[in-house]
Amino acid sequence: MSRKLTPKQQRFVEEYLVDLNGTQAAIRAGYSPKTANEQAARLLADVSIQGVVDEQIEKRSRVTGIDSAKVLVELSHQAFYDPLVFADIKKPADLEKLPVHLRKAVTGWGWDKLGNFALKLADKKGSQELIGRHLKMFTDKVELGGEVGTRGEMSDMELANRMLTLIGTLERRAKGDGNGGA
């Protein structure tokens, strides 16, 4: 589905797709640097512009073969490796003995000041955080539903019970028992 944009809007879309930075895209597209942030917010809120951006991102995904599932698989290799697996790695050739999914946790290697072979492994916490954010496990707000009375308010007791339930769910997820879902 092709949407009709002005040449300046089209330029904004092209620039936005470079780095997904709306303010910089607005500046590069010719909008005033003083108002670029506001212009970017306005442009990105436009349904037609957002539609073109979404279409272009989807097109890139098809062309490159990169989609969210592929990214999550790669992140999972970096997030859930066992560091003890790498204890016997003493030279680059030893890496070839590892399965591919474990090699993907290695982000670099070299020799330290003493001449020992050293590996740089992926940041487990950072990878886990990205996965958790994708799964919406970590949010800055707590969404609670339900109504009490006719005004849609929650009583203090109901709020406390919901919070205890949420805390219990998060604790179960952290322990990995698989029953952390709602």
Buried (B, 14 or more C-beta within 10 A) or exposed (E): EEBEBEEEBBBBBBBBBEEEEBBBBBBBBEBEEEEBBEBBEBBBEBEEBBBBBEBBEEEEEEEEEEEEEEEBEBBBBBBEBEEEEBEEBEEEEEBEEBEEBBEBBBEEBEEEEEEEBEBEBBEBEEBBBBBBEEEEEEEEEEEEEEEEEEEEEBEEEBBEEBEEEBEEBEEBBEEEEEEBEE
